[in-house]
């Protein structure tokens, strides 16, 4: 039995209160760094990092963040470990639990992070799977808090594929009292299991989940437009097919003009400029929050580890 509060495997496992508390910790840690202050909370602790997928932001911000908190990061090469091939997931998790204090995992299958959490006895952080990306959701939440000021009642319009990032953002909106809109071609909607699990939270907050196959309809009442690549890692063989479906779902100046005047835009990056988003939107610093969100990856990741590696009695200190 996995103690879900001990890990970040899915954002759905965390309560609204814990999500909000983590965002507050991230903002505090960011302020401290900007003031030249660094905690030694992780002094003497080591975090293992297992990355099957390429990364710029995730791998850099976790390593820098761990260093800023006084800890050490160890990068674990997938080819050397050979999970499930050279050695069983059970044995790897058992050994790592005796060497490191937490494990950050970026991989293809959600099942792998679940098994590592089940077989080990250290906190496991999902740094991206094909199903979800909770760490990105925390960075986005921090950006909303800083740039918009509140969560309640805002509408997030995700323009593109109903992918792992969209899944975690749906959960974020449901838990924090925001409306979530997905604009995608027919056949690229999110799994019904994710939607059904979050419907009670939308009902509780009086907010809603909507799907449009016309992006022009989706942006009319949006406070933030969000985009991601049309072809996720591992789907490269589908590029030509997906691009033909997604061409109308580009965030460009014409689409942005249909949104409210105060509407902002963000992207989890890397951005394929000229595909899902144009240069003119990416380079418009009056509306584009992507780079603020990228900066917040650093502090959000620290806050997640802070929550998981700190005794409950000390979280407010």
C-alpha positions in Angstrom: 0.0 0.0 0.0 1.5 3.4 -1.1 1.2 6.2 1.5 0.3 8.8 -1.2 0.8 11.9 1.0 4.5 10.8 1.3 5.0 11.2 -2.4 4.0 13.4 -5.3 2.8 10.8 -7.8 -0.3 12.6 -9.0 -1.6 16.1 -8.1 -5.0 14.5 -7.5 -3.5 12.8 -4.4 -2.9 16.2 -2.7 -5.5 18.3 -0.9 -6.3 21.9 -1.8 -4.7 22.9 1.5 -1.5 21.1 0.8 -1.3 22.5 -2.7 -1.8 26.0 -1.5 0.7 25.6 1.3 3.3 24.3 -1.2 2.7 27.4 -3.4 3.2 29.6 -0.4 6.5 27.8 0.5 7.7 28.2 -3.1 7.0 32.0 -3.0 8.8 32.3 0.3 11.8 30.4 -1.0 11.9 32.5 -4.1 11.9 35.7 -2.1 14.7 34.4 0.1 16.9 33.6 -2.9 16.3 37.0 -4.4 17.4 38.4 -1.0 20.6 36.3 -1.1 19.3 33.9 1.7 19.7 30.2 1.4 18.4 27.5 3.7 20.4 24.5 4.8 17.3 22.4 5.3 18.7 19.5 3.2 22.2 19.6 4.6 23.7 16.1 4.6 20.8 14.8 2.4 21.0 13.4 -1.1 18.3 13.2 -3.7 18.5 10.7 -6.6 17.3 11.8 -10.0 16.3 9.2 -12.6 15.5 10.7 -16.0 14.4 8.6 -19.0 13.2 11.6 -21.0 15.2 14.6 -22.2 15.1 17.7 -20.0 16.3 21.3 -19.7 14.1 23.0 -17.1 13.3 20.0 -14.9 16.7 18.6 -14.5 18.4 22.0 -14.0 15.9 23.4 -11.6 15.9 20.3 -9.4 19.7 20.1 -9.3 20.1 23.8 -8.6 17.2 23.8 -6.1 18.7 20.9 -4.1 22.0 22.7 -4.0 20.4 25.9 -2.8 18.8 24.0 0.1 22.2 22.5 1.1 21.7 19.0 -0.4 23.3 17.0 -3.1 21.8 15.6 -6.3 22.9 12.3 -7.9 21.9 11.8 -11.5 21.1 8.2 -12.3 21.6 7.1 -15.9 18.8 4.9 -17.2 21.1 3.0 -19.5 23.4 2.0 -16.7 20.6 1.0 -14.3 18.4 -0.9 -16.9 15.3 -0.8 -14.8 13.3 -4.0 -15.4 16.1 -5.4 -17.6 19.4 -5.4 -15.8 17.7 -5.4 -12.4 14.1 -5.5 -11.1 12.3 -2.3 -10.1 11.9 -3.8 -6.7 15.6 -4.3 -6.1 16.6 -0.9 -7.5 14.0 0.9 -5.3 15.2 -1.1 -2.3 18.8 -0.2 -2.8 18.2 3.4 -3.5 16.1 3.7 -0.3 19.3 2.8 1.6 21.4 5.4 -0.1 19.4 8.5 -0.9 16.7 10.5 0.9 14.3 11.0 -2.0 13.9 10.2 -5.6 12.9 12.4 -8.5 11.7 10.5 -11.6 11.0 11.6 -15.1 9.9 8.7 -17.2 7.3 7.4 -19.7 5.0 5.2 -17.7 3.1 6.3 -14.7 3.3 2.7 -13.4 7.1 3.1 -12.9 6.8 6.0 -10.4 4.0 4.1 -8.6 6.2 1.0 -8.3 9.2 2.9 -7.1 7.1 4.5 -4.4 5.6 1.1 -3.5 8.8 -0.8 -3.3 11.0 1.9 -1.7 10.7 3.7 1.6 11.7 7.2 0.5 9.6 10.0 -1.0 9.2 9.8 -4.8 8.5 12.8 -7.0 6.8 12.5 -10.4 8.8 14.9 -12.5 6.8 14.0 -15.6 5.2 10.8 -17.0 3.0 10.2 -20.0 0.0 10.6 -17.8 0.7 13.7 -15.7 3.1 16.5 -14.8 2.3 17.7 -11.3 5.6 19.7 -10.9 4.6 21.9 -13.9 1.2 22.5 -12.3 2.9 23.8 -9.2 5.1 26.2 -11.1 2.0 27.4 -13.0 0.1 27.8 -9.8 2.9 29.9 -8.3 2.9 32.1 -11.5 -0.9 32.6 -11.2 -0.6 33.7 -7.6 2.2 36.1 -8.5 0.8 37.5 -11.7 -3.0 37.4 -11.2 -3.2 37.4 -7.4 -5.9 34.8 -6.8 -7.1 31.4 -8.0 -10.9 31.4 -7.4 -13.0 32.0 -10.4 -10.3 32.3 -13.0 -10.6 30.4 -16.3 -7.7 28.6 -17.8 -8.0 27.7 -21.5 -5.6 24.9 -22.6 -5.3 25.1 -26.3 -4.0 21.9 -27.8 -3.7 18.2 -27.0 -5.4 16.7 -23.9 -2.0 15.5 -22.7 -0.1 15.0 -19.4 0.3 18.7 -18.7 -3.4 19.3 -19.5 -4.3 16.5 -17.1 -2.5 18.0 -14.2 -3.8 21.5 -14.9 -7.3 20.1 -14.9 -6.7 18.8 -11.4 -5.1 22.0 -10.3 -8.1 24.0 -11.5 -10.6 21.6 -9.9 -8.8 21.7 -6.5 -8.3 25.4 -6.4 -11.6 26.7 -7.6 -10.8 27.6 -11.2 -12.6 26.8 -14.4 -10.8 24.6 -16.9 -11.4 24.7 -20.7 -9.8 22.3 -23.2 -9.7 23.3 -26.9 -8.6 20.4 -29.0 -9.5 18.5 -32.2 -12.0 15.7 -31.9 -10.3 12.6 -30.7 -7.7 14.3 -28.6 -9.7 14.9 -25.5 -8.5 14.0 -22.0 -9.2 10.6 -20.4 -12.7 10.4 -19.0 -11.2 8.9 -15.8 -9.3 12.1 -15.0 -12.4 14.2 -15.7 -14.8 12.1 -13.7 -12.4 12.0 -10.7 -12.3 15.8 -10.6 -16.0 16.6 -11.3 -16.9 16.6 -7.5 -14.3 19.3 -6.9 -15.6 21.5 -9.7 -19.1 21.1 -8.3 -17.9 21.9 -4.8 -16.3 25.2 -6.0 -19.1 26.1 -8.4 -16.7 26.0 -11.3 -16.8 23.9 -14.5 -14.9 21.8 -17.0 -15.5 22.3 -20.6 -14.3 21.0 -24.0 -14.4 22.8 -27.3 -13.3 21.7 -30.7 -13.2 25.3 -31.8 -10.4 27.4 -30.1 -12.2 30.6 -30.9 -15.1 29.6 -28.6 -12.7 28.4 -25.9 -10.8 31.7 -25.5 -13.8 34.1 -25.2 -13.9 34.1 -21.3 -10.3 33.0 -20.6 -8.0 34.7 -18.1 -5.0 32.6 -19.2 -4.4 30.8 -22.5 -2.0 27.8 -22.2 -0.2 25.8 -24.8 2.1 22.8 -25.1 3.8 21.0 -28.0 1.4 19.1 -30.2 3.7 16.1 -30.3 4.9 14.9 -26.9 8.1 12.9 -26.3 7.6 9.4 -27.5 5.0 10.4 -30.1 7.5 11.6 -32.8 6.1 9.1 -35.3 2.7 10.8 -35.1 4.1 14.3 -35.9 2.7 14.7 -39.5 -0.7 13.3 -38.6 -1.1 15.4 -35.4 0.1 18.6 -37.1 -2.6 18.4 -39.7 -5.3 18.1 -36.9 -3.8 20.8 -34.7 -3.0 23.6 -37.2 -6.2 25.6 -36.2 -5.2 25.4 -32.6 -2.2 27.7 -32.7 -2.0 30.6 -30.2 -1.4 33.6 -32.3 -2.3 37.3 -32.3 -5.6 36.6 -34.1 -6.7 34.1 -31.4 -5.5 36.3 -28.6 -7.6 39.2 -29.8 -10.7 37.1 -29.3 -9.9 36.7 -25.6 -10.5 39.4 -22.9 -8.1 42.3 -22.9 -6.5 41.2 -19.7 -5.8 37.7 -20.8 -2.3 36.3 -20.4 -0.5 33.4 -22.1 1.9 30.7 -20.9 3.6 27.7 -22.2 5.4 24.9 -20.3 8.3 24.9 -22.8 10.1 23.9 -24.9 8.0 25.9 -27.4 7.9 25.0 -31.1 7.6 28.5 -32.4 5.5 28.7 -35.5 3.6 25.6 -34.6 1.5 25.7 -31.4 2.5 29.3 -30.6 3.9 32.1 -32.7 7.0 34.3 -32.2 4.8 37.4 -31.8 3.0 35.9 -28.8 6.1 34.3 -27.3 8.0 37.6 -27.5 5.2 39.8 -26.2 6.3 40.2 -22.6 3.1 42.1 -21.8 1.1 38.9 -22.1 3.6 36.0 -22.1 4.2 34.4 -18.7 6.2 31.4 -19.9 9.6 32.6 -18.7 8.3 33.6 -15.3 6.8 30.1 -15.0 10.1 28.6 -16.1 11.8 30.5 -13.3 9.2 29.3 -10.9 10.0 25.7 -11.7 13.1 26.2 -9.5 11.2 27.3 -6.5 8.2 25.1 -6.9 10.4 22.0 -7.1 12.2 23.1 -3.9 8.8 23.5 -2.2 7.7 20.0 -3.2 10.8 18.5 -1.8 10.5 20.7 1.3 7.0 19.3 1.9 8.0 15.7 1.3 11.3 15.7 3.2 10.2 17.8 6.2 8.4 16.5 9.3 4.8 17.7 9.5 5.5 19.5 12.8 8.2 21.6 11.2 6.5 22.7 7.9 5.7 26.2 9.1 9.2 26.9 10.4 
